[in-house]
């Protein structure tokens, strides 16, 4: 059966505003989260991913004020992540109307949290975010390495090994972001995306680096991703959701129109 590829705008939140940077740094203000969410729902996005990107670095929980405001307005599935460290945090978000919760650092620090969360809420509610970087071949660290704490802390863990582990623990999907490619608009890290997509059965959401329509197509055809996440091109109106879907459809990719 041919899978339908989803288009997911990613909204990084800092101090209650949507921001966008390059390689997780030099963040610039993009827009108001509620206004952005409503616009993307109108445009035909399949899901929305909201990530409170400084929560873990600042050692705090996701700020619930903006989550509540966004959840009240969205008409499509809402993924929220950032600062989620236990099942109570997840329950709070679900009670506000969030559809799926993304966990990253807390999962890497305590893999059993993934198993507990999956058992408590069900696999389809749980997205494991994996941030990765690429090391040189002669480096003693893995070629594709997991980084945590907003991308600033290396782990020495191989990305494919970690992806396979979280799948076994009960993850419903993997949100895979290349730190090296993030915000560069030079294209997704296809090596990383393909390696993870081919190693697991659960959906892999490609993230980091979209700059033109061709990049979206490559993420699916070369990277084998099940969904495409992008930020800059959508926030700054370089490409619209309908444009992206029409382009992929014309290329023979199944999308929801």
C-alpha positions in Angstrom: 0.0 0.0 0.0 1.3 3.4 -1.0 1.8 5.6 2.1 0.5 9.2 2.2 3.3 11.6 2.9 2.5 14.3 5.5 3.6 17.9 5.5 4.3 19.2 9.0 5.3 22.8 9.7 7.6 23.0 12.7 7.2 25.9 15.1 10.1 26.4 17.5 9.0 28.5 20.5 11.1 30.8 22.7 9.6 33.3 25.1 6.2 32.6 23.7 7.1 33.5 20.1 7.9 31.4 17.0 11.6 31.6 16.3 13.9 30.2 13.7 17.7 29.8 13.6 20.5 28.0 11.9 22.0 24.9 13.4 19.9 25.6 16.6 21.6 29.1 17.0 21.1 32.8 16.1 17.3 32.6 16.7 15.2 35.2 14.9 11.6 36.1 15.7 9.2 34.7 13.0 5.6 35.2 14.2 3.0 34.7 16.9 2.3 31.0 17.6 -1.5 31.2 17.6 -1.6 33.2 14.4 0.8 30.8 12.7 -1.1 27.7 13.8 -4.4 29.1 12.4 -2.7 30.0 9.2 -1.2 26.6 8.7 -4.5 24.9 9.5 -6.1 27.0 6.7 -3.3 26.2 4.3 -3.8 22.4 4.7 -0.9 21.3 6.9 -1.4 17.7 8.0 0.0 18.2 11.5 1.7 20.9 13.5 4.8 20.4 15.6 5.5 23.0 18.4 8.8 22.6 20.2 9.7 24.7 23.3 13.3 24.7 22.3 14.9 26.3 25.3 12.9 24.4 28.0 15.6 21.6 28.5 18.5 24.0 28.3 16.8 26.3 30.9 15.9 23.3 33.0 12.2 23.9 33.0 8.9 22.5 31.8 7.1 23.5 28.6 5.3 26.8 29.1 1.7 25.9 29.1 0.2 29.4 28.3 1.0 29.2 24.6 0.2 25.5 24.4 -3.4 26.1 25.7 -3.9 29.0 23.3 -2.7 27.0 20.3 -4.6 23.8 21.3 -7.9 25.8 21.4 -7.4 27.0 17.8 -5.9 24.1 15.8 -8.1 21.8 13.7 -5.3 19.3 12.9 -3.2 17.0 15.1 -0.8 18.9 17.4 2.6 17.6 18.5 4.2 19.4 21.4 7.7 18.9 22.9 10.3 20.6 25.1 11.0 20.0 28.8 8.9 16.9 29.0 10.5 14.7 31.6 7.8 12.3 33.0 4.3 10.9 32.3 2.7 13.6 34.5 4.1 16.3 32.1 2.6 14.4 29.2 -0.8 14.0 30.9 -0.8 17.8 31.5 -0.3 18.4 27.7 -2.9 15.8 26.7 -5.4 17.4 29.1 -4.8 20.7 27.3 -5.8 19.2 24.0 -2.3 18.1 22.6 -2.6 15.1 20.4 1.0 13.8 20.5 4.0 14.5 22.8 7.6 14.7 21.6 10.3 13.7 24.0 14.1 14.0 23.3 16.7 14.5 26.0 14.6 12.8 28.7 14.2 9.7 26.5 17.9 9.6 25.8 18.8 10.1 29.5 16.2 7.5 30.7 15.1 5.0 27.9 12.6 3.4 30.3 10.6 6.6 30.2 9.8 5.7 26.6 8.4 2.3 27.6 6.4 3.8 30.5 5.0 6.6 28.3 4.0 4.2 25.5 2.3 1.8 28.0 0.5 4.7 29.7 -0.8 6.6 26.7 -0.4 4.3 23.6 2.2 4.2 20.9 0.4 6.7 18.6 0.6 9.4 21.2 4.4 9.2 21.5 7.0 10.9 19.2 10.7 10.5 20.0 12.7 13.4 18.7 16.2 12.5 17.8 18.8 15.3 17.0 21.9 14.1 15.3 25.2 15.3 13.9 27.6 13.8 11.4 31.2 13.0 12.5 34.1 12.4 10.1 34.8 8.8 9.2 38.2 8.7 10.9 36.6 10.0 14.1 36.3 7.6 17.0 32.7 8.7 17.6 29.8 7.2 15.6 29.5 8.6 12.1 25.9 9.6 12.9 25.7 10.6 16.5 22.8 11.5 18.8 23.1 15.0 20.4 20.8 16.2 23.3 20.1 19.3 25.4 19.1 21.4 22.4 21.9 19.9 20.3 24.8 21.1 22.6 25.6 17.8 24.3 27.1 14.8 22.4 26.2 11.4 23.6 28.5 9.0 21.8 25.4 7.0 20.8 24.8 5.9 17.2 21.6 7.3 15.8 20.5 4.1 14.1 21.0 2.1 17.3 19.0 4.6 19.3 16.2 4.7 16.7 15.9 0.9 16.8 15.9 0.9 20.6 13.1 3.5 20.9 11.0 1.6 18.4 11.3 -1.5 20.5 10.5 0.5 23.6 7.2 1.6 22.1 7.7 4.9 20.2 5.0 5.7 17.6 7.2 7.9 15.4 10.7 9.4 15.2 11.2 13.1 14.5 14.7 13.2 13.1 16.6 16.5 12.9 20.1 17.0 11.5 21.8 19.7 13.6 24.3 20.2 10.8 21.5 20.9 8.2 19.1 22.8 10.5 18.1 26.2 9.0 20.7 26.0 6.3 18.2 25.5 3.5 20.8 23.2 1.8 18.6 20.1 2.0 17.9 17.4 4.5 20.7 15.1 5.7 19.7 12.3 3.3 22.3 9.8 4.6 21.0 10.2 8.2 17.3 10.1 7.2 17.7 7.1 4.9 19.8 5.2 7.6 17.1 5.6 10.2 14.1 5.1 7.9 15.5 1.8 6.6 16.3 0.6 10.2 12.8 1.0 11.7 9.2 0.2 10.8 7.6 3.2 12.5 7.2 6.6 10.6 10.3 8.8 10.4 9.7 12.6 10.1 12.6 14.2 8.2 13.6 17.6 9.7 16.4 20.1 9.2 17.5 21.8 6.0 14.5 22.3 3.7 15.2 25.2 1.3 13.4 24.3 -1.9 10.7 22.0 -3.3 13.3 19.5 -4.5 14.5 18.9 -1.0 11.0 17.8 0.1 11.0 15.3 -2.8 14.5 14.0 -1.9 13.5 13.4 1.7 10.8 11.0 0.6 12.5 9.3 -2.4 16.1 9.2 -1.2 15.6 9.6 2.5 12.6 7.3 2.7 10.9 9.6 5.2 7.1 9.1 5.9 6.6 12.8 6.7 8.4 16.1 5.9 8.9 18.7 8.6 10.0 22.2 7.7 10.2 25.7 9.3 12.0 28.5 7.5 10.4 28.0 4.1 6.9 28.0 5.5 7.4 30.7 8.2 9.0 33.2 5.8 6.5 32.4 3.0 9.1 31.1 0.6 7.0 28.0 -0.1 3.3 27.5 0.9 1.8 24.2 2.0 -0.4 24.0 -1.1 2.6 24.6 -3.3 4.6 21.9 -1.6 1.7 19.4 -1.8 1.0 20.2 -5.5 4.7 19.8 -6.4 4.9 16.4 -4.6 1.6 15.2 -6.2 2.9 16.1 -9.6 6.0 14.1 -8.8 3.9 11.0 -8.1 4.0 11.3 -4.2 0.8 10.6 -2.4 -0.3 13.6 -0.3 -3.6 14.9 1.2 -4.9 17.7 -0.9 
